[in-house]
Amino acid sequence: MLALEPKKIYHDLWRLSWPVMTFMVFQTTMELVDLFWVGKLGTSAVAALSLSNSLFWMLFTFAEIVNSATLSLTARYRGACDSGGVATVARHSFWLAMALSVLIVALVFGLGDKFISMYRVEAEVHGLALLYLRVIGVSFIFVYIAMALGSCLQGVGDTRTPMIVLIITNIINMILDPLLIFGLLGFPALGVLGAALATLLARVIGFAAILYVILSGRVSPSRLKVTGLFSTKLQRAYCRRMIQIGLPASLQAMTRPITGLLMMWIVAIFGTGAIAAFGIGLRLLGLSFIIISGLTVGTATMVGQSLGAALKQLTIEIIKKAMVLAAVIQGAMAAACFIAAPWIIGFFAGDPAVLQMGTAYLRIIAPALLIMGPFHVIEAVFRGSGNTVPPMASALIANWIIKIPCAFFLALRLGLGPNGVWWAITISVFVELALLLYWYRRKQWIHREIRVVPLRF
């Protein structure tokens, strides 16, 4: 359990946050390595991989149904020093993740062909994409459960062990990629199938590793050990509570990728240069997300544990210091994007049109970057307290009612072109923060009781 002392708040926030940041950086690097090896197979292989991954990112958002609830509940039980409650959450998380992953695999096999057909690609690309989709789809059984168990560890204050397991998983994937794609060291040359099998095998190993951690209690510094993990004696109240917490979080996570696709469609109206500028900008913003996502997990864990321990004043102090830390980080990012925008975009593209539109993009969204720090901290507060409906409602309103209509109106009706899309993004972020602040200041989250009395097995 965390120290939960005012003088150690910054220390604990950083201790919880840096492993998540490190993994996100490593994950981004791994994706580039995957693309590098597959790229040597030709354009069709790259297209197949890109097409399949566009669906995988959407499917990963469903994992939040289990992950958000698991982190919230385990943090609250850990704060209340209720080890039985933590174990019961882990058990329910295991089986809910199993059920959800089986459903996802069924959807991939049942609807994957129709999904790929929507893009009307060449027969070769279609076949490779479907093959990759189905093999990787099987891996969701292992990755969903591993993520759920990793959320258990994060909830009890151990973000380092999940990071280590996931980094090892990705290293295995990187090693297996060239061996199975090109048939090195006596392995068969399987091409795109080899890339998919490398990911599947790596995720199976990662699943086994995290399962060992949870069952043995020997690896994690939290000494979390869950007995009876495979017991099927589940409580309806737990399942219902986890879905109540997790479903809104999943809908929120799903909102941004869907609206992002629509925003890209609007941007595409203004030509290839606008698409390139938008794409470069999104990847640069990914760096900001990597940093702030770590702080989000750290804040959610500390808020959950302090509420579980009934330390409400300490909870407020944690939030204040997390906001200061987030504001400093995002303030530096915003200043860099505004001042160095031409040099940043110029590093990735030499086309004057792309340079102009990309520079405008970074400078227009700089104010949104500035407030993204407090924005994500408040999201983390709701997540840690188990009250995930306000972030979901704020995301739906800001993205669907504000961002998309504003982009159409400013870019097309007022004739602002791509700049209208950039302004729509900035406006939507401010609206989302305003809505979150409204619900946050009502402080219903601080009085929310989400624990369920567990049955003992």
PyMOL commands that set and color helices and strands:
alter all, ss='L'
color gray80, all
select helices_A, chain A and resi 6-39+43-79+83-117+123-155+160-182+184-186+192-216+236-268+272-308+312-339+341-348+352-385+389-413+418-442+445-447
alter helices_A, ss='H'
color red, helices_A
deselect
rebuild
show_as cartoon
